[in-house]
Amino acid sequence: MKKKTATSRGRARAAESLDAMHDAGVDLSAQLDLGSARRPGREVQRVNVDFPVELLQEIDRRARRLGVTRQAFIKIRIADSLEHS
């Protein structure tokens, strides 16, 4: 059996403390580091794609009409296209 170290005992206590706070209905957002948070299965990989200027202008027009960024518009359209193919 593995011996618990001081660090692992400290983490266990911290986890128990957070569990108790959650169960008591305490807002835990101040305890979280959302800058380093990751969603399993939703990792991001950056890609570079070259578009003709005219196509980007049309993408920008449509994105503005929807009130979203260029990047969001491109992601939405690709996801829609994949879903319907």
Secondary structure, 3 states (H helix, E strand, C coil): CCCCCHHHHHHHHHHHHHHHHHHCCCCCHHHCCHHHCCCCCCCCCCCCCCCCHHHHHHHHHHHHHHCCCHHHHHHHHHHHHHHCC
